[in-house]
Amino acid sequence: MRSALILSILILFYSCAKSPADEVDEAIDIALDYLSYDKCDKAIDVLEGVGRDKTNPIYLQVLSSAYACRAGYDERVFLDTDIAKIASADLMKSLTTLTLSNDHAADSASYLDLREALEVVLYVDSNQPSQVKREAKYGPRKAGDMGVQALFLSFAQLGKFLQFYGNVDALGVKGAGAVSTDEQGATASTCFVGYTEAQSLAFLVGGGGGACTGGTSSHPDMLFAPAATLTITQRRMCEGLMLVTNIVDILNNLTLPNDASMGDLSNVKTSIVTSISTIITNFPTLATLLGTTSQTTCETLVATAPEFDNLQFLYALIFEGGLQ
Protein backbone atom coordinates (compact mmCIF):
# COMPACT_ATOMS: atom_id res chain seq x y z
CA MET A 1 0.00 0.00 0.00
CA ARG A 2 2.90 2.32 0.85
CA SER A 3 4.41 1.63 -2.59
CA ALA A 4 1.10 2.42 -4.27
CA LEU A 5 0.94 5.74 -2.42
CA ILE A 6 4.47 6.70 -3.49
CA LEU A 7 3.66 5.73 -7.08
CA SER A 8 0.51 7.89 -7.01
CA ILE A 9 2.49 10.87 -5.72
CA LEU A 10 5.14 10.44 -8.42
CA ILE A 11 2.49 10.22 -11.14
CA LEU A 12 0.85 13.37 -9.82
CA PHE A 13 4.21 15.19 -9.67
CA TYR A 14 5.20 14.35 -13.24
CA SER A 15 1.75 15.06 -14.65
CA CYS A 16 1.86 18.57 -13.11
CA ALA A 17 5.42 19.37 -14.18
CA LYS A 18 5.65 21.86 -17.03
CA SER A 19 7.57 21.09 -20.18
CA PRO A 20 10.38 23.51 -21.15
CA ALA A 21 8.20 24.83 -23.98
CA ASP A 22 5.35 25.48 -21.55
CA GLU A 23 7.72 27.31 -19.20
CA VAL A 24 8.88 29.53 -22.05
CA ASP A 25 5.31 30.28 -23.10
CA GLU A 26 4.37 31.13 -19.54
CA ALA A 27 7.43 33.38 -19.20
CA ILE A 28 6.41 35.21 -22.39
CA ASP A 29 2.90 35.82 -21.06
CA ILE A 30 4.19 37.09 -17.72
CA ALA A 31 6.83 39.27 -19.39
CA LEU A 32 4.27 40.84 -21.72
CA ASP A 33 2.16 41.71 -18.71
CA TYR A 34 5.16 43.32 -17.00
CA LEU A 35 6.02 45.26 -20.16
CA SER A 36 2.48 46.63 -20.37
CA TYR A 37 3.28 48.38 -17.07
CA ASP A 38 6.87 49.31 -18.12
CA LYS A 39 8.34 46.89 -15.58
CA CYS A 40 11.33 46.22 -17.81
CA ASP A 41 13.64 44.58 -15.24
CA LYS A 42 10.96 42.13 -14.11
CA ALA A 43 10.27 41.16 -17.73
CA ILE A 44 13.99 40.57 -18.33
CA ASP A 45 14.32 38.50 -15.15
CA VAL A 46 11.42 36.17 -15.94
CA LEU A 47 12.54 35.65 -19.54
CA GLU A 48 16.21 35.12 -18.75
CA GLY A 49 15.13 32.86 -15.89
CA VAL A 50 13.91 30.15 -18.27
CA GLY A 51 17.04 30.36 -20.45
CA ARG A 52 17.32 31.91 -23.87
CA ASP A 53 15.25 29.91 -26.33
CA LYS A 54 16.65 30.59 -29.81
CA THR A 55 14.11 28.21 -31.33
CA ASN A 56 11.24 30.51 -30.34
CA PRO A 57 11.11 33.79 -32.30
CA ILE A 58 8.33 35.23 -30.12
CA TYR A 59 10.44 34.66 -27.00
CA LEU A 60 13.39 36.43 -28.67
CA GLN A 61 11.27 39.37 -29.77
CA VAL A 62 9.77 39.83 -26.31
CA LEU A 63 13.21 39.55 -24.66
CA SER A 64 14.54 42.12 -27.12
CA SER A 65 11.62 44.40 -26.29
CA ALA A 66 12.36 44.04 -22.58
CA TYR A 67 15.97 45.19 -22.97
CA ALA A 68 14.84 47.97 -25.31
CA CYS A 69 12.27 48.99 -22.69
CA ARG A 70 15.02 49.32 -20.09
CA ALA A 71 17.01 51.42 -22.56
CA GLY A 72 14.08 53.84 -22.79
CA TYR A 73 13.08 52.76 -26.29
CA ASP A 74 9.38 52.63 -27.14
CA GLU A 75 8.41 51.23 -30.54
CA ARG A 76 5.13 53.17 -30.43
CA VAL A 77 7.08 56.42 -30.11
CA PHE A 78 9.41 55.29 -32.89
CA LEU A 79 6.47 54.66 -35.22
CA ASP A 80 4.46 57.72 -34.18
CA THR A 81 7.30 60.24 -34.00
CA ASP A 82 10.73 59.06 -35.08
CA ILE A 83 10.15 57.27 -38.35
CA ALA A 84 8.92 60.52 -39.91
CA LYS A 85 12.24 62.18 -38.98
CA ILE A 86 14.36 59.69 -40.93
CA ALA A 87 15.19 61.32 -44.24
CA SER A 88 17.04 59.79 -47.16
CA ALA A 89 18.37 63.19 -48.24
CA ASP A 90 20.43 63.65 -45.05
CA LEU A 91 20.15 60.29 -43.36
CA MET A 92 22.81 60.41 -40.67
CA LYS A 93 21.97 63.91 -39.53
CA SER A 94 18.31 62.96 -39.30
CA LEU A 95 19.13 59.92 -37.14
CA THR A 96 20.83 62.11 -34.53
CA THR A 97 17.50 63.85 -33.91
CA LEU A 98 15.55 60.70 -32.94
CA THR A 99 13.92 60.57 -29.51
CA LEU A 100 16.53 58.29 -27.96
CA SER A 101 19.61 59.68 -29.73
CA ASN A 102 20.75 62.10 -27.05
CA ASP A 103 23.50 60.42 -25.03
CA HIS A 104 26.13 61.77 -22.64
CA ALA A 105 28.65 59.00 -22.06
CA ALA A 106 30.41 56.26 -23.96
CA ASP A 107 28.88 52.84 -23.33
CA SER A 108 26.05 54.33 -21.31
CA ALA A 109 23.51 52.01 -19.66
CA SER A 110 20.92 52.97 -22.29
CA TYR A 111 23.37 52.29 -25.13
CA LEU A 112 24.36 48.88 -23.70
CA ASP A 113 20.75 47.81 -23.15
CA LEU A 114 19.79 48.84 -26.67
CA ARG A 115 22.80 46.92 -27.99
CA GLU A 116 21.64 43.84 -26.06
CA ALA A 117 18.11 44.25 -27.42
CA LEU A 118 19.48 44.34 -30.94
CA GLU A 119 21.82 41.39 -30.51
CA VAL A 120 18.98 39.22 -29.18
CA VAL A 121 17.15 39.43 -32.52
CA LEU A 122 20.28 39.48 -34.71
CA TYR A 123 22.39 36.61 -33.36
CA VAL A 124 19.83 33.84 -33.56
CA ASP A 125 21.71 31.10 -35.40
CA SER A 126 25.33 31.98 -36.03
CA ASN A 127 27.99 34.54 -35.31
CA GLN A 128 27.27 36.21 -38.67
CA PRO A 129 23.77 37.77 -38.53
CA SER A 130 21.75 37.42 -41.70
CA GLN A 131 18.13 38.12 -42.58
CA VAL A 132 18.29 35.20 -45.03
CA LYS A 133 19.36 32.83 -42.22
CA ARG A 134 16.63 34.14 -39.93
CA GLU A 135 14.08 33.46 -42.64
CA ALA A 136 15.42 29.95 -43.21
CA LYS A 137 15.11 29.24 -39.49
CA TYR A 138 11.79 30.86 -38.62
CA GLY A 139 9.98 31.28 -41.93
CA PRO A 140 9.19 34.49 -43.84
CA ARG A 141 6.55 35.93 -41.50
CA LYS A 142 8.32 35.51 -38.16
CA ALA A 143 11.70 36.42 -39.64
CA GLY A 144 10.10 39.44 -41.28
CA ASP A 145 8.79 40.62 -37.91
CA MET A 146 12.23 40.15 -36.38
CA GLY A 147 13.84 41.97 -39.29
CA VAL A 148 11.60 45.01 -38.89
CA GLN A 149 12.23 45.03 -35.14
CA ALA A 150 16.00 44.80 -35.69
CA LEU A 151 15.85 47.53 -38.33
CA PHE A 152 14.08 49.99 -36.03
CA LEU A 153 16.44 49.20 -33.14
CA SER A 154 19.43 49.63 -35.46
CA PHE A 155 18.29 53.07 -36.55
CA ALA A 156 17.74 54.09 -32.92
CA GLN A 157 21.17 52.79 -31.86
CA LEU A 158 22.92 54.34 -34.85
CA GLY A 159 21.31 57.65 -33.92
CA LYS A 160 22.82 57.39 -30.42
CA PHE A 161 26.21 56.44 -31.87
CA LEU A 162 26.27 59.31 -34.36
CA GLN A 163 24.98 61.87 -31.89
CA PHE A 164 27.63 61.06 -29.28
CA TYR A 165 30.76 60.24 -31.28
CA GLY A 166 29.93 62.82 -33.94
CA ASN A 167 29.66 65.46 -31.20
CA VAL A 168 26.61 67.03 -32.82
CA ASP A 169 24.47 69.95 -31.73
CA ALA A 170 20.66 69.96 -31.44
CA LEU A 171 20.35 70.21 -35.23
CA GLY A 172 22.66 67.27 -35.87
CA VAL A 173 25.64 69.29 -37.06
CA LYS A 174 28.87 67.32 -36.55
CA GLY A 175 31.49 68.86 -34.32
CA ALA A 176 29.16 71.60 -33.15
CA GLY A 177 28.51 70.17 -29.69
CA ALA A 178 29.37 72.27 -26.66
CA VAL A 179 32.89 72.15 -25.24
CA SER A 180 33.60 70.62 -21.81
CA THR A 181 30.38 68.53 -21.94
CA ASP A 182 29.65 64.93 -22.86
CA GLU A 183 33.32 64.05 -22.27
CA GLN A 184 34.51 66.82 -24.61
CA GLY A 185 37.53 68.89 -23.66
CA ALA A 186 38.05 72.65 -23.99
CA THR A 187 38.26 72.13 -27.75
CA ALA A 188 35.31 70.23 -29.22
CA SER A 189 36.09 67.24 -31.46
CA THR A 190 35.14 67.51 -35.12
CA CYS A 191 36.03 63.94 -36.20
CA PHE A 192 34.92 60.53 -35.05
CA VAL A 193 38.53 59.29 -34.83
CA GLY A 194 42.07 60.59 -35.26
CA TYR A 195 42.81 59.30 -38.73
CA THR A 196 46.30 58.06 -39.67
CA GLU A 197 45.53 56.19 -42.90
CA ALA A 198 46.61 57.95 -46.13
CA GLN A 199 43.43 57.61 -48.23
CA SER A 200 41.30 58.75 -45.29
CA LEU A 201 43.44 61.83 -44.74
CA ALA A 202 43.40 62.68 -48.44
CA PHE A 203 39.61 62.43 -48.52
CA LEU A 204 39.23 64.60 -45.40
CA VAL A 205 41.81 67.23 -46.39
CA GLY A 206 39.97 67.50 -49.69
CA GLY A 207 36.79 68.50 -47.84
CA GLY A 208 34.91 65.19 -48.02
CA GLY A 209 34.33 65.08 -44.28
CA GLY A 210 32.89 68.53 -43.73
CA ALA A 211 34.09 69.87 -40.37
CA CYS A 212 36.50 66.94 -40.05
CA THR A 213 39.50 67.98 -42.14
CA GLY A 214 42.20 65.73 -40.75
CA GLY A 215 43.29 63.37 -38.03
CA THR A 216 43.90 65.68 -35.11
CA SER A 217 40.40 66.17 -33.71
CA SER A 218 39.24 62.73 -32.58
CA HIS A 219 36.38 62.22 -30.17
CA PRO A 220 37.98 61.71 -26.72
CA ASP A 221 36.53 58.20 -26.49
CA MET A 222 37.91 57.13 -29.89
CA LEU A 223 41.67 57.52 -29.38
CA PHE A 224 44.26 55.25 -31.03
CA ALA A 225 46.81 55.15 -28.20
CA PRO A 226 47.86 53.51 -25.96
CA ALA A 227 47.33 49.94 -27.18
CA ALA A 228 44.62 49.12 -24.62
CA THR A 229 42.73 52.25 -25.64
CA LEU A 230 43.09 51.34 -29.32
CA THR A 231 41.42 47.97 -28.66
CA ILE A 232 38.43 49.74 -27.10
CA THR A 233 38.31 52.20 -29.99
CA GLN A 234 38.36 49.39 -32.54
CA ARG A 235 35.50 47.71 -30.70
CA ARG A 236 33.48 50.93 -30.76
CA MET A 237 34.29 51.58 -34.41
CA CYS A 238 33.15 48.04 -35.25
CA GLU A 239 29.92 48.62 -33.33
CA GLY A 240 29.17 51.64 -35.51
CA LEU A 241 30.04 49.88 -38.75
CA MET A 242 28.09 46.73 -37.81
CA LEU A 243 24.99 48.85 -37.31
CA VAL A 244 25.39 50.03 -40.90
CA THR A 245 26.12 46.58 -42.36
CA ASN A 246 23.19 44.95 -40.57
CA ILE A 247 20.86 47.73 -41.74
CA VAL A 248 22.07 47.09 -45.29
CA ASP A 249 21.60 43.32 -44.90
CA ILE A 250 18.05 43.73 -43.62
CA LEU A 251 17.07 46.26 -46.26
CA ASN A 252 18.53 44.08 -49.01
CA ASN A 253 16.57 41.02 -47.92
CA LEU A 254 13.32 42.35 -46.49
CA THR A 255 10.28 43.70 -48.29
CA LEU A 256 9.08 46.74 -46.36
CA PRO A 257 5.38 47.55 -46.17
CA ASN A 258 4.51 50.03 -48.91
CA ASP A 259 2.48 52.49 -46.88
CA ALA A 260 2.72 55.88 -45.20
CA SER A 261 3.60 54.33 -41.82
CA MET A 262 7.09 53.55 -43.16
CA GLY A 263 7.81 57.21 -43.92
CA ASP A 264 10.81 57.71 -46.22
CA LEU A 265 12.28 54.22 -45.62
CA SER A 266 11.80 53.14 -49.23
CA ASN A 267 14.03 55.99 -50.39
CA VAL A 268 16.39 55.38 -47.47
CA LYS A 269 16.78 51.79 -48.68
CA THR A 270 17.65 52.92 -52.20
CA SER A 271 20.10 55.53 -50.93
CA ILE A 272 21.95 53.23 -48.51
CA VAL A 273 22.17 50.23 -50.81
CA THR A 274 23.36 52.39 -53.71
CA SER A 275 25.99 54.12 -51.57
CA ILE A 276 27.45 50.87 -50.23
CA SER A 277 27.47 49.32 -53.69
CA THR A 278 29.31 52.36 -55.07
CA ILE A 279 31.95 52.15 -52.33
CA ILE A 280 32.59 48.46 -53.04
CA THR A 281 32.81 49.10 -56.78
CA ASN A 282 35.33 51.93 -56.36
CA PHE A 283 37.28 50.41 -53.47
CA PRO A 284 37.10 46.58 -53.64
CA THR A 285 39.44 46.13 -50.64
CA LEU A 286 36.65 47.48 -48.43
CA ALA A 287 34.27 44.68 -49.43
CA THR A 288 35.31 42.31 -46.64
CA LEU A 289 34.37 44.68 -43.83
CA LEU A 290 31.24 45.85 -45.63
CA GLY A 291 30.20 42.21 -46.04
CA THR A 292 30.66 41.53 -42.32
CA THR A 293 27.68 41.71 -39.96
CA SER A 294 29.38 40.16 -36.93
CA GLN A 295 30.92 42.29 -34.19
CA THR A 296 33.35 39.53 -33.24
CA THR A 297 34.48 39.01 -36.82
CA CYS A 298 34.95 42.75 -37.31
CA GLU A 299 37.11 43.06 -34.20
CA THR A 300 39.23 40.10 -35.31
CA LEU A 301 39.69 41.57 -38.78
CA VAL A 302 40.66 45.07 -37.66
CA ALA A 303 43.24 43.72 -35.22
CA THR A 304 45.38 43.44 -38.39
CA ALA A 305 46.93 46.59 -39.83
CA PRO A 306 45.49 46.35 -43.38
CA GLU A 307 41.89 45.94 -42.21
CA PHE A 308 42.27 48.65 -39.58
CA ASP A 309 43.38 50.96 -42.40
CA ASN A 310 40.27 49.87 -44.31
CA LEU A 311 38.12 50.57 -41.25
CA GLN A 312 39.53 54.09 -41.03
CA PHE A 313 38.81 54.71 -44.70
CA LEU A 314 35.25 53.43 -44.29
CA TYR A 315 34.77 55.81 -41.38
CA ALA A 316 36.01 58.69 -43.48
CA LEU A 317 33.69 57.78 -46.36
CA ILE A 318 30.58 56.72 -44.45
CA PHE A 319 30.63 58.48 -41.11
CA GLU A 320 32.52 61.70 -41.84
CA GLY A 321 31.15 61.92 -45.36
CA GLY A 322 27.62 61.03 -44.28
CA LEU A 323 27.42 63.31 -41.24
CA GLN A 324 28.39 66.84 -42.25
N, C-alpha and C positions, 0 to 999 in steps of 0.2 A: 504493500500500500504506500509505504514511504517512497519507493522508487517511482510509482505512478504519479505521486504528487510532484516530485522533482521534475519528471518528464513533462507534466502539464505546465509547470512554471517555465521551463525552457521553451516549450512551444509558444507560450504566450509572449515571452521575451522576444523571440525571433520574429514572430508575426507582427510585433509592434515596432520593431527596429526599422528605421528609414534607410532606403537605399541611398548611395551617394548622389544619384541624380535627383532624388526627392529632396535631399538636404540642400542641393544647389538651388532648386526651384523655390524652396521655402526661403532661402537666404535672399533670392532676388525679390520675392514679394515683400519681405520685411524691409529690405534696403530701399525699395521704391517708396514704401510708406515713410521711411525716414527722410528721403530726399524731398518728398512733398512738403515737409516741414523744415527744409534746409538743414537737417541734422546730418551734415556731410561725414563727420568722423564716425558716427554710429553706423552709417551705411557702409563705409569702408571696412570697419571692424567686422561686421557680420558677413560681408562678402569675402574678405581675406580669411576669415575664420574657417571657411569650408574648403579653402585651397583654390588656387586659380584654375578654372576649368576652361582650357583652350579649345575644348570641343563644343562649347556652348556659346554661340555668338551673342545671345541676349545677355548672358552673364557678363561677358566682356564689355558690352556696351554700357551696362548699368554700372559696372566697376569703374569704367572710364568716366562716366558722368559723375560718379561720387568724388573722384579725385579732382575733376574739373570744378565741381561744386565748391570744394575746399579752396580751390585757387581763386574763387570769386567769379568764375565763368558761368553764364546763364545762356543756354542756347536760345531761349525765347527772346532775350535782349539782342543776341547776335542777329536773329532773323528779323526782329522788329526794327532795330536801330542800326546795327553795324554793317549788315550786308549791303545796304544802300550807300555806305561810305566808300566801299571798295571800288576803285575806278581804274580801268585798264590804261587810261591815258597817263596816269602818274601813280602806278600801283604801290610802290614802296612807301611813298609819302602818305598815301591814303591809309595804309595799314597802321601807320604810327598814330593815327587819330581814333582808332577803335577804342571801345569802352574800357577794355582791360589793358591797353598798351602801356599806360603810364607806370613806370617802374623806377625804383630808386636805389637798387643795389644789385650787384652781380649775383646770380644764383639765389635770388630771393625765394622765400617760401612759396609764393604764388607761382613763380616761374617753374620751380621744381615740381610742384603739384600738377601744373598744366603739362609739363614734360611727361610725367608719369601717366597722366590721362591719355596722352597721345600714344605713348609706347604700348599701352594696354591694347589698343585697337590696331596698332601697326604690326607689332611683333607677335603674330599669332601662329606662325608655323616654322619660321626659319629666322636666321639672323639677317636676312636681306628682305626687308618688307616689300611686298608687291601686291597691287590690287588684283592682278591675274591669279596669284596664288590664293588670295583670300576668296576669290570667286570659285576657284577649283575646290576649296575646302568646304565652303558654306553655301555655295549656290549663288546665283545672280542677285536675288532679292536681299538676302541677309548681308552678303558682301557689299552690295550697293549701299545699304543703310550704314554699314561700318565705314565705307569709303567717304560718304558725305559727312559723317561725324568726324572722321579723321581730317578731312579737308577743312572744315570749319575750325577745328582745334588748331590746325597748322597755321591758318591765317591769323588766328588770335595770338599764337605763340610767336610767329614771325613779327607781328606788330610790336610785341614786347621787346623782342631782340633788337629790332631796328630802332625803336624809340630810345632804348638805353645805350647801346653801343654806338649808335649814330649820333648821340648827343643832340637830339633835335629839340626845337622849341615847340610851342603849342600848335603851330601851323605845320609841323613836320619838316622844318628846314634843318638839314644836317649841319652840325657844328655850331648851331645858334643857341644851344642850351646855356643856362646861366653858369658862370664860373663859381667854383667853390661849393657846388651842390652836386648831389648824385655821384659822388666820388670824383668829381672834376677838381682840378687844381686851380691856381690863380689864372692860368691860361686854358681856355676851353679847348678840348680836342676837336679836330675837324676831320679826322680819318678814323675808320674802324681799327686799323692796325698800323704799325710802323713799318711800312714796306721796305724790303731790301732787294727784291727780285727785279731784274733789269726791265723786262717788258711791262711790269706793273708801274714802275717809276716813269717809264716813257709815256705810258698812257695817261698817268696822272699829271705829269709836268705839261703835257699837251692840252690839259683842260678837261679831260674825259671824266674826272671825278668831282667836278664842281668845286666846292670849298676845299676838298682834299687835293692838294697839289704836290704832295711828296710823301716822304716816309718819316717825318719828324713829329707828327701830331697824332700819335696813337691814343686811343681811349686808354685810360689808366689801368683798366682790367684786361687789356689785350696786348701786354708787353711781350717781347721776344726773349728777354734775359732777366734773370739767370735761367739755367736749364730747367729747373723745376717750374718756374713761371711759364716758360715756353710750352711745356707739356699741358698746362692748364689752358693756355691761350689756344693751342691746337685743338683741344677738346671743345672749347667754346666756338671756335671757327667752324669746326665740323658740325656742331649743333645747328648753327645758322645755315650752312650749306645743305645739311640733310633735311631741313624744313623745306628748302626750295626743291630738292630732288624728289622728295615724297609728294609734294604738291604737283609737280610735273607728272610723276607716275600715276597719280590718281586721276588727274585731268585727262591724261592720254588714254586711260582705260575705263573711264566711267562716263556714262551718258547722263548729263545733268538735266533735270526737269526744265522744259522750255516754257517757263512762265515768269511773270513779273516778280515772284517771290525770290528768284535767284539774282535779281539786280543785274549788274554788268558782268556776271561771271562767265557768260558765253564769250564775250570779248576779251576778258581776262585770260581765259583758256587759250584763245588764239594768239594773244600777245606773248604769253609766257612760253608756250610751245615753240612759237616761231623764233623767239629770242634765243632759247637754248639750242635749237637746231642750227641757227646761224653761228653761234659760238663754236659748236662742234665742227661745223664745216670749215670755218676759218682757222681754228686752232685744234687739230685732231688730238694733240697730246692731252687736252683737257677732258677728253671723252670718258676716261676711266673714272675720274671723280664725279663727273656729271651723271654717270650711269650707276653710281653707288647710292643706295638708300639706307645703308646700315651705318650707325654711329661707330660701332666697333671697327668695321672695315675701314671707314674713313680715317680713324685715329691711327690704325696700323699703317695705312698707306702714307699718311703725311709725316710719319716718323722718319721717312726717308727724304733726303734732300730734294730730289727731283719732284716728288709729288707735293712737298711743302711749297716749292716754288710755284707749282701749278695752282695750289690752293690760294696763294697770294694773288696770282694773276686773276683767278676767278673772283676773288673779293674785289679787286680793282674794277673788273668788268661788270659784275652783277650788283655788288653792294654799293660801291662808290659811284659807279655809273648809273645805277638805278635809283639811288637816293641822293638827290641834288640839293 
